[in-house]
Amino acid sequence: MNPLLDSLAAIGRAAIGFVREAGALTLFALEGLSHLLRPPFYWRRFVMALTEMGYFSLPVVALTAVFTGMVLALQTYTGFSRFNAESAIANVVVISITRELGPVLAGLMVAGRIGAATAAELGTMRVTDQIDALSTLSTEPMKYLVAPRLLAGVIALPLLVVIADILGVMGGFIVASVKLGFAPLTYLHNTFSFMQAGDVISGLVKAAVFGFLIALLGSYRGYFSRGGAEGVGAATTGAVVTASILILAFDYGLTELFFSR
Amino acid sequence: MSTPPASVPPARGEVPRLRIRGLRKSFGDKRVLDGIDLDVPRGTSMVVIGGSGSGKSVLLKCILGLIAPDDGVIELDGRNLLALPRRERLAQRARIGMLFQNGALFDSLPVWENVSFGLLARRMVGRREARERAADLLAQVGLAASVGALSPAELSGGMQKRVALARAIAAQPDILFFDEPTTGLDPIMGAVIDGLIVDCVKRLGSTAVAITHDMASAARIGDAAAMIHRGRIIWSGPAGALLDSGNAEVDQFTHGRREGPIQMELRR
């Protein structure tokens, strides 16, 4: 027994496990996407997934955005007042919300809500033979369960982020105009004159990627769930944790891609 | 231990509905199916018995295409399902009906949509006609049409089994599979479900394969029987001969004796 070799072996096993998991996830994603290109497509399932992911996530995303905008305005004011730059609050709020906080916070909220629900639903279907039953009824489970969710994720999250952007800016506006004494019209003018289409579009592209990741991870973890209730629980936790980490990692990567010069 | 090549010999020249040869499947080092040979002639109801972990469910999943076997042949009317292109294999799957052990009804759909799911998936009917067909099918398994509006969670275990049976027979399959059809049911409901299975199979003129370890159920459903043990068919013959097979393992299993060759093997 050589402790050094044992440690290296453990690191090697972990690395192999990571690569294997990443490969399996990539193949799963490609198979899911390939079903979007081949008929039949289950439009009813897509509408259901879109409603669940978009419409029913609206309250939690809206509240998160409003409070984030309010806190951001307050914190910015406190910090910027130290060097007499309070007038930049509107600019900071709009750029932070549209580029970063809108998509990331909406993504994390939806990951908690939809990632968990998807993993739990598919995991339960797996352990109760419902996924096998689909196969015996001439229905490809990936096409019926996964493909509509992937498409819904790509569409629903940008729509949510548009609303989150508006509400986040509105939260900052309320605090700035009601509590901090800014002139409302001046604040709005500063906001719209500073905001650029690229800021909003980059946030929406991020949101589409995050929506895809949330649907993918929830589906993947649930689809390969094993071992009854405990396995479904582990799949649910795994889906939320992995999706959240990937959202943050991809956020950095996309920010590098869009804004680094 | 010899492996009989056929369970019930088909008539001379007749291709069995289901023919399995040399089916093998391992999970890691564990060999679960070790060369299964089985014939099921048309119109026969075959019961496959065997203890827990004997390979019954894996055999069923291999036949249904849910697990890929390592080796062997699975023929449906003389066509090897394992050698068919994917599209043809899916088409052949439409000829198969399956009743899962716990029903496996889709929680997110109402009962009527569960029953007619296969018809809708294969574009055989529109949604309105599917609903009418579901009511007919529910009647065939002794359930009122109003049950169609309920969700599976609102049904008792026996009702769920009936709905699952209605779903299995909806597309009038050529061959029906039943995985432990009476598991979790009281003896009376078990007998009711068995009776419905026999009626449905006769009405459709289908072939049936039931996997069970319930001897009363096996006697009610089966024309022919086979016993699987350690991944091999160790006995096959008429279902009526199960209790007097002359095979030590079958005798021990069917009479539920603690002592015998199977238990001795477990002790090793």
HADDOCK unambig.tbl for C-alpha pairs under 7 A between the chains (distance, minus, plus):
assign (segid A and resid 128 and name CA) (segid B and resid 104 and name CA) 5.88 0.50 0.50
assign (segid A and resid 129 and name CA) (segid B and resid 104 and name CA) 5.43 0.50 0.50
assign (segid A and resid 130 and name CA) (segid B and resid 104 and name CA) 4.80 0.50 0.50
assign (segid A and resid 130 and name CA) (segid B and resid 105 and name CA) 6.47 0.50 0.50
assign (segid A and resid 130 and name CA) (segid B and resid 106 and name CA) 6.24 0.50 0.50
assign (segid A and resid 132 and name CA) (segid B and resid 66 and name CA) 6.79 0.50 0.50
assign (segid A and resid 133 and name CA) (segid B and resid 104 and name CA) 6.51 0.50 0.50
assign (segid A and resid 136 and name CA) (segid B and resid 93 and name CA) 6.56 0.50 0.50
assign (segid A and resid 136 and name CA) (segid B and resid 98 and name CA) 6.88 0.50 0.50
assign (segid A and resid 137 and name CA) (segid B and resid 94 and name CA) 6.90 0.50 0.50
assign (segid A and resid 137 and name CA) (segid B and resid 118 and name CA) 4.86 0.50 0.50
assign (segid A and resid 138 and name CA) (segid B and resid 90 and name CA) 6.56 0.50 0.50
assign (segid A and resid 138 and name CA) (segid B and resid 93 and name CA) 6.66 0.50 0.50
assign (segid A and resid 138 and name CA) (segid B and resid 94 and name CA) 6.07 0.50 0.50
assign (segid A and resid 138 and name CA) (segid B and resid 118 and name CA) 6.66 0.50 0.50
assign (segid A and resid 138 and name CA) (segid B and resid 121 and name CA) 6.64 0.50 0.50
assign (segid A and resid 138 and name CA) (segid B and resid 122 and name CA) 6.88 0.50 0.50
assign (segid A and resid 139 and name CA) (segid B and resid 121 and name CA) 6.39 0.50 0.50
